[in-house]
Amino acid sequence: MDDTRINERKRAMLGAQIIFNNRNSTLDCQVRNISPKGARLAISDTVTLPEEFDLHVPQKGKTYRARLRWRNNEGAGVEILNEEGPASPVQVSRGDYAMRIAELETENSSLRLKVVDLMRRLEEKEKPQGGERAA
């Protein structure tokens, strides 16, 4: 297969989400390489993809509008339809932001509890055990 890309793709290992069905459906995937005009995604070959979708890449803080160009058992190639940047404001409603903020606040609370638990466990491990004497 000849590579006729204009832009060089950069290797990547980025977690991402494919968002479609009026933002009601999401699929997790990995971006394996990316350029301003396209990307290769690692995704299960059993998953059906729509012709066009949003590709959200949290580590880049961006959402791209993408079109499926090819598909095989190892992944998919997509064309990025918009220049790098966030999803247009029309696509994201205040309700979506409020829901995402609530999700993040819940995740933040859960992580804080895990940190407290881990700190407690660490303190317990550092305490001298019954037969040990402090120097």
Secondary structure, DSSP 8 states (H G I E B T S, - for coil): -----SS--EEEEEEEEEEETTTTEEEEEEEEEEETTEEEEE--TTS---SEEEEEEGGGTEEEEEEEEEEETTEEEEEE-S-SS---GGGS-HHHHHHHHHHHHHHHHHHHHHHHHHHHHHHHHHS--TT----
